[in-house]
Amino acid sequence: MIILIKLFLAHLIGDFMIQPRRWVKEKDAKKLKSPKLYLHVALHFVLLFVILWDFSLWPLIVTIGISHLIIDAIKLISQRKKTKRMWFFIDQFLHLITIIIAYYFFIDSSFLVENYITEQNLLLLTCLLFLTQPVSIIMQTIFSKWNISKLTEGNESLKDAGKYIGILERVLVFTFVILDHWEAVGFLITAKSVFRFGDLKESKQRKLTEYVLIGTLISFGIAILVGLIFKFSI
């Protein structure tokens, strides 16, 4: 496992800490013609050798280094101005998956996927997925009986910010419940109430206050219910 941690460390240093911003801009502009792309990959090779400090692991290092070049090249060719954010996450996901697969292929061949596809893990994944987009759609359906856009007029927020905040808070509440940290759930509710108090006080709108209160209670209530279902099902 120490080797896997070192591989992640090398990736973090190479992609985020020693890669200048101007390199990123040049790669975006020149794509595969940018010398900085190949210098960036070369630095990854060096980092992997230095951090691992075991030349017998050269097949692992070469595999990760070449895959890094391929993934970066695919991202540079495929991304557009409107899709740069999406491709950033795709790029990082592919890098991490490649590192994990290469590690288990070259170092720990005992890894078997079926050992991790257990009833508990599948239920956990199902619960977490349900608390994201499905619950957001359920809540949108519940609030469709009211004209929310008119209700929040003059109190607009960042696009989809409310949805992402709701997803994060439900996942956090679910996590706290299954870990038996109910005090953290109470802290989260208190923290959200404090942050929202100023908005509600300034708006002086009873309907907006009721909208926020109902939304919070439904969101937290669903997360708590799903957490309890998971706990009593395992």
Stockholm file with secondary structure:
# STOCKHOLM 1.0

chainA/1-234         MIILIKLFLAHLIGDFMIQPRRWVKEKDAKKLKSPKLYLHVALHFVLLFVILWDFSLWPLIVTIGISHLIIDAIKLISQRKKTKRMWFFIDQFLHLITIIIAYYFFIDSSFLVENYITEQNLLLLTCLLFLTQPVSIIMQTIFSKWNISKLTEGNESLKDAGKYIGILERVLVFTFVILDHWEAVGFLITAKSVFRFGDLKESKQRKLTEYVLIGTLISFGIAILVGLIFKFSI
#=GR chainA/1-234 SS CHHHHHHHHHHHIIIIISSCHHHHHHHHHHGGGCHHHHHHHHHHHHHHHHHHCCGGGHHHHHHHHHHHHHHHHHHHHHCCGGGHHHHHHHHHHHHHHHHHHHHHHHTCTTCCGGGTCCHHHHHHHHHHHHTTHHHHHHHHHHHTTSCHHHHTTTCCCSTTHHHHHHHHHHHHHHHHHHTTCHHHHHHHHHHHHHHHHHHHHHHCCHHHHHHHHHHHHHHHHHHHHHHHHHHHHC
#=GC SS_cons         CHHHHHHHHHHHIIIIISSCHHHHHHHHHHGGGCHHHHHHHHHHHHHHHHHHCCGGGHHHHHHHHHHHHHHHHHHHHHCCGGGHHHHHHHHHHHHHHHHHHHHHHHTCTTCCGGGTCCHHHHHHHHHHHHTTHHHHHHHHHHHTTSCHHHHTTTCCCSTTHHHHHHHHHHHHHHHHHHTTCHHHHHHHHHHHHHHHHHHHHHHCCHHHHHHHHHHHHHHHHHHHHHHHHHHHHC
//
